[in-house]
């Protein structure tokens, strides 16, 4: 489990290091001419200088250091600045900044078995440095592999659209924020073991695979045409019914069943036809 450390400031140690370095040079200079003892003291001062210098640590903003003492986890430093730690500690740098992962375009089958292409963009960062450092081998590679697995599972769990599954509550194409929320939740569950926080996950590319894209486009167009025709017919029937009622209520003309049938036929042709109807002047009667 992550443990936050607050190490001592390193500025005092930095001054001591500078003093030891200057002292080692001075003792070495006078020791060569006067006494070998000063040379030994110079060497000792330089060794202490190197030992203290190893304990100085600079942490940049939104970075951290994971500290270990001979294989034992000591803690994590997340503060920024110059610090002094035990020179015997080993440290591992881990960035706490947000990172973008542009996933590659994957070809998978949706819930209905149709091959589709899907890609996502994920914004993530390290939340628990202990898990990121010790529970997985390389947390960045872990994020990539688990993200791909999550995207594949998402694509296989929902249909691309509702052409084949009319009762599908959520589809990949129309799911929008719901699909993104489901993806974020699955990524969080998969990456929590590595201490990763998912800040955002969105589908960046979604399309049928090239081998069926043409057929599916024709199917979508046919579905749209049928839907449009259904609306046109519904409207035309309503208009014909309204016309017959108005003629009857206002006693404009008396129509028998055969004349009504002819009138309905003509109105439906005019209202449902793709092109404008060409009027024909009838000089006779309906029966001659």
N, C-alpha and C positions, 0 to 999 in steps of 0.2 A: 504493500500500500504506500502511496506517495506521502513523503514527509518533507515539509518545507523547513529549510535551514535559514538562519539569519547570521551570516558570518561577520566578523569584525571588519572595519574599514581597512583598506590596504594602504592608505596614504602615509600613516606612521611607519609602516613596514617599508614603504618605498624610500622614505628618508633614511631609515636605518641601512637599507641596502646601498644607497648612494654613499653613506658614510663608510661602510665596510669596504666598498670598492676603492674609494679614495685612500683609505687607510692601507689597504693591501698594496696599492701602487707606491705609496710613500714609504712603507716599511721595506718593500723590496728594493727601492732605490737606495735607501741609507744602509740596508743590510749588506749589499754587495761591497761597499767600501769600508764598512766599520765592523759589523758583527753578523755572523751567519745566523744567530738567533733571530734577528729581525727578518731574515728571509723565511725562516720557519713560521714566524708569526704572520708574515705576509701570506703565506700559503694557507694557513688556518683561516685567516680573515676572508680570503677569496673563496674557500670552501663554504664557510658560513654564509657568505654573500650569495653564492649559487643556490644553497639550500633554501634561504629565505626567498630568493627570487622565484623559485619554483612554486612557492605557496601563493604568489600574487596571481590574481585572476580578474580578467576584465569581462564583464557580461554586457552585451549590447541590448538595446531595447527589444522586447518581445523575443528574447532568447533565454535559455536556461542551461544549467550545468547539473548533471546527475553525478553525485560523488560516491566513490567506493573506497573502502579501506581493506586492502588485501582480500578482495572478493566479497566483502560484506557491504550491503547498501547502507549508506550513512544518511543521505537525504538529498533534496533538490534545492538549488538556489535559483530563485526566479527574479530577485531584485536586480536592478541595473546599476552599474558602476564598477569601481575598483575595490576588490576585497582580498583579504588574506585568509587562507585556509591552511590546514595541516599539509605541509609539503609532501607527506607520504600518501595523501589521497590521490586517486586517479579520477579523472573527470571525463564525462561524455557530453558533448554539446548537442542540444535538441532545440530546434526552432519552435517558437510558439505562435508564429505568424500564420495567417490564413493562406491556404494554397488552393489553386484551381486544378482540377483533374478533368481534362477533356478526354472522355473515353472514346475508344475507337468504335467505328460503326460495326455492329454485330449483325450477323444474319441468323435469325432464329425463327422458330415456328410459334405463332400465337396459339391461343387456347383452341381455336378451330382447326389448327394444323396448317394454316397458310404461312408461307415463308415471308418474313418481313425484315426490314432493316431498321435498327434502332441504335441510338447513341445518346449519352447523357453528359451533362456538365455537373460536377460535384465540387462544392466549396467545403473544405475541411481543415481542421487544425488539431494539434495535440492538446489534449486536456489533462491526461494523467501521464506524467513523464516516467513513472516507475513501470507501468504496463508497456509503454512504447519502447522502453529500453530493455526490459527483461522478459516480458511475456511473449514477444514475437521476435523473429530473427531480424528482419528489416521492415520496419513499420510502413515505409513508403511503398515497398513492393506488396506488402500485405493489403494495403488500401486498394491498389490497382487490381489485384486478383479477386478480392472479395467484392469489389464494386462491379466487376464484370459478371460474377456469379449472381449478384443481386439483380442486375439488369436482365439477365437471361431468365431468372425465376419470375420477374415481373411480367416479361413479355409472354411467358407461357401460361400465366395465370388469368389473362384477360384477352378477349377477342380484339382484333384491330378496330373493327366497327360493328354495328348491329345489322349488317346485311344478312349474315347467316344465323345470328342469334338475336332475334327481336326482343327477347326478354332480358338481355344482359343489362344489369343496373349500371355498370361502368364499362367503358371501352377505352382503349389506349388513345384513340384519336379524339374523343370527346370528353375524356375524364378530367382533363385540365388539372386544377389544383388538387383534386382527390388523388389522382394518380401520382402526382409529385409528393403528396403527403405519405402515401403508402410506400413509395420508394425511399423517402427519408427515414421512415420508421424501420424498414428492413435493413438499410445501411447502418443505422444506429445499433441495431441488435447484432449485426455481424461484426462491426468494428469496435464495439465497446470493450472487447477483450484486449484490444491494443491501445486503449486509452484515447481513442479518436472521437472527436466531436464533429458531427455533421451539421454544418450551418445552413446549407441549401443544396438541393438536388433537383434538377429539372431535365426533362427530355429535350434534347437539342436537335434531334433528327428522327423522323418516323415516316416510313414509306413502305409500300409493298416491295418485295424483291423484284428485280428486273424481269425475271422469267414469267411472272404473273401480273406485272403492273398493267400491261395493255388490256388483258382480259378483265381485270378488276375495274379499270377505268370505264370500259364499255358497260360493265354491269352497273356501276354507279350512275352512268348517264341514263341507262335504261330505267333504273329505279326512279331517277329524278323525272324522266319523261312521263312514266306511269303516274307518279304522284301529281304532276302538273295536270295531266289529262283528267285525273279523278276530280280535282278541284274545278276544272273547266266544266265538266259534265254536271257536277253538283250545282254550279252556278247557273248553267243553261237550263236545267230542269226547273229551278226556282223561278227563273225569268219567264219561261213558257207558262208555268202554272199561274204566275201573276198576270200575264197577258190575257189568258183565258178567263180568269176571274173578273178582270176589269171590263172585258168585252161583254160578259154576261151581266154584270152588275149595272152597267150604264146603258144596256140595251142598244148597243151600237149596231150589232148584227147578230142574227140568229144562226147558229152553226149546228148542223147535225153531226153525228159521229164521224161520218166519212170526211166532212170538211174540217172537223177538228183534227183528225188524224193527218190530213194533208198539211194543215197549218203547223202542227207540232213537228212534222217531218221537215218542213221548210225552215222553221226557226232553229231547230237543232243543227241543221246543216250550216246555217249562217253563224250561229254562236260557237259551234265546236270546230268549224273548219279552220285550217292553218292559213288559208288565203282568203282574201275578200270575195264574197259571193257576187256573181254576175247576175243582175236582175233581168228577168224575162217578162215581157208584157203579154199577158194572156188576153186576147181579144174575144175569146169565147167564154164558155162556162166550164165549171169543173167536170161536167158530164158530157160536153161536146167538144 
